[in-house]
Amino acid sequence: MSDKPQSPSSGSLANQAFAWFARLQADDVSDEARRQFEIWYHADPRHAEAYDKSRKLWDLLQQPAERVQQRLQADAAQTKTEPSPAGTTAWMQEVGQRLEQLPRGLGKGRLSSPASSRNLHRVAFGCLGLLLLVGGWRLPEQWQNWRSDYHTAAGQQLGVDLADGSRLTLNTDTALVVRYSDSLRQIELLRGEAYFEVAPNKQRPFVVDGGQATARAVGTAYSVRRQADELRVVVSEGTVEVGADSAKALVHAAEQAEYRQGRLQAVAQLDNDDALAWRRRQTVFHRQPLTQVLAEVNRYRRGRIVAVNPQLAERVVNGVFNNGDPDAVLAALATTLQAKALRMPGDLVLLY
């Protein structure tokens, strides 16, 4: 690899930053290369910002890279061969193919560390390159998927049977991590919504960690939805303790608790099971403005539907919609509201 810094024409600023970061990880990087990097780094504040983002992203990718490396080692143990840096699975072959498409120098430093460490570095750079190709700097969802044990795409649902007899049902666009120990069963809900049917075990409480708040149960059934820093817990069977900071609340069947605006809200009684209608692949709206309706519909489809007319956005909607066919929902909304739909590239739809 050349130590000469890339010119602006050799790729995007993000690619340049990644290329410099990759080069500086090599054990054979020269003093001249470091000097050239300092010149590039200080030449423009945007260079410094891009490089710092690359460094932070690298730190985040250590965990998924270790997971991939463990998978490669497991594959190698089964076939009695050493894990190759490019990978022994189709997934890792794709990483290698994608790396070949990256700008020259990205992720190809000659690392002279021990083999296992070198492989881990290469896997991490592969992850880095794929994420750059897939999402640019908009990486929160990709990163959460990398971290997760289970995740779903838009419009997908997934049922999972856990070793203790508990069952999870992940709703659309959801990612979570399962952490079991001898004394605790913990689920980290990274984003989205899931329904938990918990096998009773008083010695091992079942806790769903939603970031700002947690839901703790021994044996019960309930759903947890996480959206940014807000959390909603809906209980269908048994009792769940919801806690946030020093505040706690017991939530019984047919009740819900919410954490929003930085605090735990009062427990509310539910008159129906509309909050769990997603389990039968439906969404129910009762006199809700179109903006809220579209925010919910957008969870189940790629791209977005946007109401560009302010008056239209505030129109009230009632109805029961099928989550499995968001385009049919769009057509029904357009007909009911006498609106027109303009389809744009990237699955963007403008309602007006």
C-alpha positions in Angstrom: 0.0 0.0 0.0 1.3 3.5 -0.8 1.9 5.8 2.1 0.8 8.8 -0.1 -2.4 10.3 1.2 -5.5 9.9 -1.0 -6.6 12.9 -3.0 -10.2 14.1 -2.8 -10.9 12.6 -6.2 -10.0 9.0 -5.0 -13.3 8.6 -3.1 -15.7 10.1 -0.6 -14.4 11.7 2.5 -15.7 8.8 4.5 -13.7 6.4 2.3 -10.5 8.5 2.7 -10.9 8.5 6.5 -11.4 4.7 6.6 -8.4 4.2 4.3 -6.2 6.3 6.6 -7.5 4.5 9.7 -6.8 1.1 8.1 -3.3 2.1 7.1 -2.5 3.4 10.6 -3.4 0.0 12.2 -0.6 -1.7 10.4 2.6 -2.5 12.3 4.8 -1.4 9.4 3.3 2.1 9.0 6.2 4.5 8.4 6.9 7.9 10.1 6.4 9.5 6.7 2.9 8.0 6.5 2.1 9.3 9.9 3.4 12.8 8.9 1.2 12.7 5.8 -1.8 11.7 7.9 -1.3 14.6 10.2 -1.2 17.0 7.2 -4.4 15.4 5.9 -6.1 15.4 9.3 -5.5 19.1 10.1 -6.0 20.3 6.5 -9.8 20.5 7.0 -12.1 20.2 10.0 -14.2 17.8 8.0 -11.2 15.4 7.7 -10.9 15.3 11.5 -14.6 14.7 12.0 -14.6 11.9 9.4 -11.6 10.2 10.9 -12.9 10.4 14.5 -16.2 8.8 13.3 -14.1 6.0 11.7 -12.2 5.4 15.0 -15.4 5.3 17.0 -17.0 2.9 14.6 -14.0 0.7 14.8 -14.4 0.5 18.6 -18.1 -0.5 18.1 -17.2 -3.2 15.6 -14.9 -5.1 17.9 -17.8 -7.1 19.4 -19.4 -8.2 16.2 -16.0 -9.0 14.7 -15.2 -11.3 17.7 -18.6 -13.0 17.0 -17.7 -13.6 13.4 -14.2 -14.9 14.3 -15.8 -17.3 16.7 -18.1 -18.6 14.0 -15.1 -19.1 11.7 -13.2 -21.0 14.3 -16.2 -23.2 14.9 -16.5 -23.9 11.2 -12.8 -24.7 11.0 -13.0 -27.1 14.0 -15.7 -29.0 12.2 -13.7 -29.3 9.0 -10.3 -29.8 10.8 -8.8 -26.8 9.0 -7.5 -23.4 10.0 -9.9 -20.5 9.5 -8.9 -18.5 6.5 -8.8 -14.7 6.8 -11.3 -14.4 4.0 -13.7 -16.7 5.9 -15.0 -20.3 5.3 -18.7 -19.4 5.0 -20.6 -17.8 2.2 -21.2 -14.9 4.4 -17.5 -14.2 4.8 -16.9 -14.8 1.1 -19.3 -11.9 0.5 -17.2 -9.8 2.8 -14.2 -10.6 0.7 -16.0 -9.7 -2.5 -17.3 -6.5 -1.1 -13.8 -5.6 0.2 -12.5 -5.9 -3.4 -15.0 -3.2 -4.4 -13.8 -0.7 -1.8 -11.4 2.2 -2.7 -7.7 1.2 -2.8 -6.2 0.8 0.6 -9.4 0.4 2.7 -8.9 -2.5 5.1 -5.8 -3.9 3.4 -3.0 -3.0 5.8 -0.2 -5.6 6.2 -0.8 -6.5 9.8 2.1 -8.5 11.4 0.2 -9.5 14.6 -0.4 -13.2 15.5 -2.7 -15.1 13.2 -5.8 -15.0 15.3 -5.5 -11.3 16.0 -4.7 -10.7 12.3 -7.8 -12.6 11.3 -9.9 -10.6 13.8 -8.6 -7.4 12.4 -9.4 -8.5 8.9 -12.9 -9.6 9.9 -13.5 -6.2 11.6 -12.3 -4.4 8.5 -14.7 -6.5 6.5 -17.5 -5.5 8.7 -16.4 -1.9 8.5 -16.3 -2.0 4.7 -19.7 -3.7 4.3 -21.3 -1.2 6.7 -19.9 1.6 4.7 -21.2 0.2 1.5 -24.7 -0.5 2.9 -25.4 2.5 5.0 -22.8 5.2 4.7 -22.8 7.1 8.1 -26.4 6.1 8.8 -25.4 2.9 10.7 -27.5 2.6 13.9 -29.8 -0.2 12.6 -26.9 -2.1 11.0 -24.9 -1.8 14.1 -27.8 -3.1 16.3 -28.3 -6.0 13.9 -24.6 -6.9 14.2 -24.9 -6.8 18.0 -28.1 -8.8 18.2 -28.8 -12.5 18.6 -32.1 -12.1 16.8 -33.5 -9.3 14.6 -36.2 -8.7 12.0 -36.5 -6.5 8.9 -39.4 -4.2 8.1 -42.6 -6.2 7.9 -41.1 -9.4 9.3 -42.0 -11.3 12.5 -40.0 -14.0 14.2 -40.7 -16.5 16.9 -37.9 -17.8 19.1 -38.0 -20.7 21.6 -35.4 -20.2 24.3 -33.6 -22.9 26.2 -35.5 -22.3 29.5 -38.9 -22.8 27.8 -39.6 -19.1 27.4 -40.8 -17.9 24.0 -40.1 -14.6 22.2 -42.0 -13.1 19.3 -40.2 -10.2 17.5 -42.3 -7.7 15.7 -41.2 -5.7 12.7 -37.8 -4.0 12.6 -36.7 -5.3 16.0 -33.3 -6.3 17.4 -32.5 -7.9 20.7 -29.7 -9.7 22.7 -30.2 -12.7 24.9 -28.0 -12.9 28.0 -28.7 -15.8 30.4 -26.8 -16.6 33.6 -27.3 -18.9 36.5 -29.1 -16.1 38.4 -30.7 -13.9 35.7 -32.4 -14.2 32.4 -31.8 -10.8 30.6 -33.0 -9.6 27.3 -31.5 -6.3 25.9 -34.1 -4.8 23.5 -32.0 -2.7 21.2 -35.0 -1.4 19.2 -38.5 -2.4 18.2 -41.1 -4.5 19.9 -41.3 -8.1 21.2 -43.8 -10.3 23.1 -42.4 -12.4 25.9 -44.0 -15.6 27.2 -41.9 -16.3 30.2 -41.3 -19.7 31.8 -41.7 -19.4 35.6 -38.5 -19.6 37.6 -38.3 -17.6 40.8 -34.6 -18.2 41.2 -33.9 -16.6 37.7 -36.0 -13.5 37.1 -36.6 -12.5 33.5 -35.6 -8.9 32.8 -36.1 -6.9 29.6 -33.7 -4.0 29.5 -35.0 -1.2 27.2 -32.2 1.3 27.9 -33.8 3.9 30.1 -36.2 1.4 31.8 -36.6 -2.3 32.5 -39.4 -4.8 32.8 -38.9 -7.6 35.3 -41.0 -10.7 35.6 -40.8 -14.3 36.9 -43.6 -16.0 34.9 -45.9 -14.0 32.8 -46.7 -12.7 29.3 -46.2 -9.2 28.1 -44.9 -7.0 25.3 -42.2 -4.3 25.4 -41.8 -1.7 22.7 -38.7 0.5 22.5 -38.7 3.6 20.4 -35.6 5.9 20.9 -35.6 6.7 24.6 -39.2 5.7 25.2 -40.6 2.4 26.4 -44.1 0.9 26.6 -44.9 -2.3 28.5 -48.3 -4.0 27.9 -49.1 -7.0 30.2 -51.5 -9.7 29.1 -50.9 -12.3 31.9 -49.5 -12.0 35.4 -47.6 -9.0 36.8 -44.5 -7.1 35.6 -42.4 -4.7 37.6 -41.4 -1.7 35.5 -38.5 0.4 36.8 -36.7 3.5 35.7 -34.1 5.2 37.8 -35.6 5.0 41.4 -39.2 4.8 40.2 -41.0 1.5 40.1 -44.5 0.3 39.2 -46.3 -3.0 39.2 -48.3 -3.6 36.0 -51.0 -6.2 36.0 -52.8 -8.0 33.2 -54.8 -5.6 30.9 -52.6 -2.7 32.0 -49.7 -0.8 30.5 -46.9 1.4 31.7 -44.9 3.9 29.7 -41.5 5.6 30.1 -41.5 8.8 28.2 -40.4 12.4 28.6 -37.7 11.2 30.9 -39.9 9.6 33.6 -42.1 6.6 34.3 -45.8 7.5 33.7 -48.7 6.3 35.7 -50.0 2.8 35.0 -53.0 2.8 32.7 -55.9 0.4 32.4 -56.5 -1.0 28.9 -60.1 -1.4 27.6 -59.0 -3.7 24.7 -56.0 -5.5 23.3 -55.4 -3.1 20.4 -51.8 -2.6 21.7 -51.2 -6.3 20.9 -53.0 -6.4 17.6 -49.7 -6.7 15.9 -49.5 -10.3 17.1 -52.4 -11.1 14.7 -50.7 -8.9 12.1 -53.1 -6.0 12.5 -52.9 -2.4 13.5 -55.9 -0.6 14.9 -56.4 3.2 14.8 -59.1 5.1 16.8 -59.4 8.7 15.7 -55.7 9.3 15.3 -54.1 12.0 13.1 -52.7 10.8 9.8 -49.1 11.7 10.9 -49.3 9.1 13.7 -50.9 6.5 11.4 -48.2 6.9 8.9 -45.5 6.6 11.5 -46.9 3.2 12.5 -47.4 2.0 8.9 -43.9 3.0 8.0 -42.6 0.5 10.6 -43.8 -2.3 8.4 -42.5 -1.2 5.0 -39.2 -0.2 3.4 -39.0 3.5 2.6 -41.4 6.0 4.0 -44.9 7.4 3.3 -45.0 11.2 4.0 -48.1 13.5 4.1 -46.8 16.7 2.5 -50.0 18.7 3.0 -50.4 20.0 6.6 -54.1 19.9 6.4 -54.0 16.3 5.2 -51.5 15.4 7.9 -54.0 16.3 10.6 -56.9 14.4 9.2 -58.3 11.8 11.6 -58.2 8.1 10.8 -60.2 5.1 12.1 -59.7 1.6 10.9 -58.1 -1.9 11.2 -55.3 -2.5 8.8 -53.3 -5.5 7.7 -49.6 -5.1 8.6 -48.7 -7.7 6.0 -49.7 -5.5 3.1 -48.6 -1.9 3.7 -49.2 -0.9 0.1 -52.9 -1.9 0.5 -53.0 0.3 3.6 -51.6 3.1 1.5 -54.3 2.6 -1.1 -57.0 2.5 1.5 -55.8 5.7 3.1 -55.6 7.5 -0.2 -59.1 6.4 -1.1 -60.6 7.2 2.3 -58.9 10.6 2.6 -59.4 11.4 -1.2 -55.6 12.0 -1.4 -53.2 11.3 -4.2 -50.0 9.3 -3.9 -46.8 10.1 -5.7 -44.2 7.3 -5.7 -40.6 8.5 -5.6 -37.3 6.6 -5.9 -36.2 4.7 -2.7 -39.7 3.6 -1.9 -40.6 7.1 -0.8 -44.3 7.9 -1.2 -45.7 11.5 -1.0 -49.4 11.8 0.0 -51.0 15.1 -1.0 
